[in-house]
Amino acid sequence: MRRRKKKLGFDLEEIIKIFNIGYPWGIIVLLLLILFYVIKNPEKVEKWKSLLAGAFAWISTKAEKIQISKDIESKLNSYRKETNKECDVLIPYKTEVKFLKPLDFSVERTEEKGDKVIIIMRNRKNQNINLIRAAMISTEKILIPNSRQYVDPYLMKSIDLQFIKNFIFFY
């Protein structure tokens, strides 16, 4: 008889056996793994929300706005996560996107609420312009907010533009 060499890692059969040991326990373990993933990667959940809202975007403008805002949030927050791997204090705030009402004449702006920066912007038909506008509006609030006052304004503007350029090339 020929012996099979045992591979490193798990075979699919072993994983199925783990979940078949106790039917309710297998489901509970699976749900806990999904919950852990959701807690660890909230920007991925925003991307899923964007995809789900995109499926219903043809029904209403509200679903379309949710799709656009969640897409922008997921991209900004995932870029934030990648950038903060190098240094935690570069982008300390998460972002959230809200849209101005069509008849509202106020300007696009950002607001701070706790550990979030809310980007309030107009909705445009071109998704790429929405993404770039959101990055340009939010950069002054989210990028090294504690050190801005100590850096020369021209140098800070060039740092902001370089950050936006890197963000655009990241996506």
Secondary structure, DSSP 8 states (H G I E B T S, - for coil): -------SS--HHHHHHHHHSSHHHHHHHHHHHHHHHHHH-HHHHHHHHHHHHHHTTTT-HHHHHHHHHHHHHHHHHHHHHHHTTT-TTSS--EEEEEE--TT-----EEEEETTEEEEEE---S-HHHHHHHHHHHHHHHHSSTTTGGGS-HHHHHHHHHHHHHHHHHH-
